[in-house]
Amino acid sequence: MLRELVYSFYEKRLTTDVRQGKMPGHVGLILDGNRRFAEEKGWNSVDGHQKGADKIDEVLQWCEDLSIPVITLWALSTENLERAGAELDDLLGVIEGKIRALGTDERTHERGMRIQALGRLDTLPESTQTALKDAETATASHGKYLLNIAVGYGGRQEILDAFQRLILTKAEEGKDPKTIAAEIDAKEIERHLYTVDLPDPDLIIRTSGEVRLSGFLLWQAAYSEYYFCEAFWPEFRRIDFLRAIRSYQARHRRFGK
């Protein structure tokens, strides 16, 4: 009881402090640690992934409470697609279920939240593609909040795809290699990324104690602030989220200047 009271008091104090600072406009989240969480509990990995999926609802509420308008969740990497068949099927099943739930959830529509998929969607099973498209269609008219779900996503692959699309587009315009090379600049590349027209992430949070990006938004994260949390994703608490925001607010962002 005493511990709960102390926790509640600290959370309220932290919330008050954070509300006084500048909020990030775009938060990226690397949802790491579901399997290890399940292993510690003696559960099947699919149970860990389901707990991780359930956590998303809480985090979206936290973001709404702080009026953070853009959230990007990395749910499945291109490397994850190489996992053993049964485990991958279970993981994709959890992801599909969560995406469908988000697309039909009254809270999604009350928030005015649009859902958008990022990644090599053509590498995903048809059922996963359909779930993503249905969620995008169901929320297409919303614009207050934006939830990006990165599925089948890899940062290197995104940059490679952007270059390929850019070169093909210019080649179709009849331009020669020297002209194409001369015209390519950062703005041209950005227009061919999966995240076209999206703001770069201000803050990237990774759970589970791993201190690396693992390819998440490599191009877009050039000047992002990072926060690494020890908790596994299913155990990620509101206090952990508030600490990440507070850490972001305490930093002086110079953008390389």
Protein Blocks (a to p, Z undefined) as FASTA:
>chain_A
ZZmmmmmmmmmmmmmmmmmmccdfbdcdddehklmmmmmnopafklmmmmmmmmmmmmmm
mmmmnopabdcddfbdfklmmpcfklmmmmmmmmmmmmmmmmmmmklmmnopacddedjf
klpcfklmmmmmmmmmmmmmgckbccdddehiafklmmmmmmmmmmmmmmmnopafklmm
mmpcfklmmmmgmkgoiacdfbdcdehhiacekopakllmmmaccdddfbdfklocfklm
mmmmmmmmmpccekhZZ
